[in-house]
Amino acid sequence: MNWIKIMITTLLVWNAIVFITYGIDKRKAKRGKQRISEATLLFMAFLMGGIGALLGMRAFKHKTKHIKFKIGVPILLVINIAVFIACVIFF
């Protein structure tokens, strides 16, 4: 049961990093600076950062009109949840 606490803590930290990354990219967009690639943002969501990505999109109103984010991030979040549940059940 201790590993579940470690996993949850790790996921919270990682999703906070993903959330902040979406905020940084939005700030760079407003300032006309070099951006974080869409592939990187989506890959972070894929790597168990779906909740941070979704919250970042909503909080910063960032990438909300891009169809691959509008549909992709919620799908990735569902996959993230399924992977988490599978890990808890089978390990």
GIWO-V81035 format. One record per residue. RES is the residue in one letter. OMEGA is omega as a letter, one per 20 degrees, with the letter a starting at -180 (none if undefined). D_CENTER is the distance of its C-alpha to the mean C-alpha in Angstrom with 1 decimal. Layout:
res=RES omega=OMEGA d_center=D_CENTER
res=RES omega=OMEGA d_center=D_CENTER
//
This chain:
res=M omega=r d_center=25.1
res=N omega=a d_center=24.4
res=W omega=r d_center=21.8
res=I omega=r d_center=19.8
res=K omega=r d_center=19.7
res=I omega=a d_center=18.6
res=M omega=r d_center=15.8
res=I omega=r d_center=14.6
res=T omega=r d_center=15.1
res=T omega=r d_center=13.2
res=L omega=r d_center=10.1
res=L omega=r d_center=10.6
res=V omega=a d_center=11.2
res=W omega=a d_center=8.3
res=N omega=r d_center=5.8
res=A omega=r d_center=8.5
res=I omega=r d_center=8.4
res=V omega=r d_center=5.0
res=F omega=a d_center=6.5
res=I omega=r d_center=9.7
res=T omega=r d_center=9.0
res=Y omega=r d_center=8.5
res=G omega=r d_center=11.6
res=I omega=a d_center=13.4
res=D omega=r d_center=13.1
res=K omega=r d_center=14.4
res=R omega=r d_center=17.1
res=K omega=r d_center=18.0
res=A omega=a d_center=18.4
res=K omega=a d_center=20.7
res=R omega=r d_center=22.7
res=G omega=a d_center=23.1
res=K omega=r d_center=21.8
res=Q omega=a d_center=20.3
res=R omega=r d_center=16.7
res=I omega=a d_center=13.7
res=S omega=r d_center=13.9
res=E omega=r d_center=12.0
res=A omega=r d_center=12.1
res=T omega=a d_center=10.4
res=L omega=r d_center=7.5
res=L omega=r d_center=7.4
res=F omega=r d_center=8.3
res=M omega=r d_center=5.6
res=A omega=r d_center=3.5
res=F omega=a d_center=7.1
res=L omega=r d_center=7.7
res=M omega=r d_center=6.8
res=G omega=a d_center=3.2
res=G omega=a d_center=3.6
res=I omega=r d_center=5.2
res=G omega=r d_center=3.9
res=A omega=a d_center=3.1
res=L omega=r d_center=6.2
res=L omega=r d_center=7.9
res=G omega=r d_center=7.7
res=M omega=a d_center=9.1
res=R omega=a d_center=11.6
res=A omega=a d_center=12.6
res=F omega=a d_center=13.2
res=K omega=a d_center=14.3
res=H omega=r d_center=12.5
res=K omega=a d_center=12.4
res=T omega=r d_center=13.6
res=K omega=r d_center=16.7
res=H omega=a d_center=15.4
res=I omega=a d_center=15.9
res=K omega=r d_center=13.6
res=F omega=a d_center=10.6
res=K omega=r d_center=12.6
res=I omega=a d_center=13.2
res=G omega=a d_center=10.8
res=V omega=r d_center=7.4
res=P omega=r d_center=9.6
res=I omega=r d_center=11.2
res=L omega=r d_center=8.4
res=L omega=r d_center=7.8
res=V omega=r d_center=11.5
res=I omega=r d_center=11.8
res=N omega=a d_center=9.6
res=I omega=r d_center=12.0
res=A omega=r d_center=14.9
res=V omega=r d_center=14.4
res=F omega=r d_center=14.2
res=I omega=r d_center=17.3
res=A omega=r d_center=19.0
res=C omega=a d_center=18.7
res=V omega=a d_center=20.2
res=I omega=a d_center=22.9
res=F omega=a d_center=24.0
res=F omega=none d_center=23.7
//
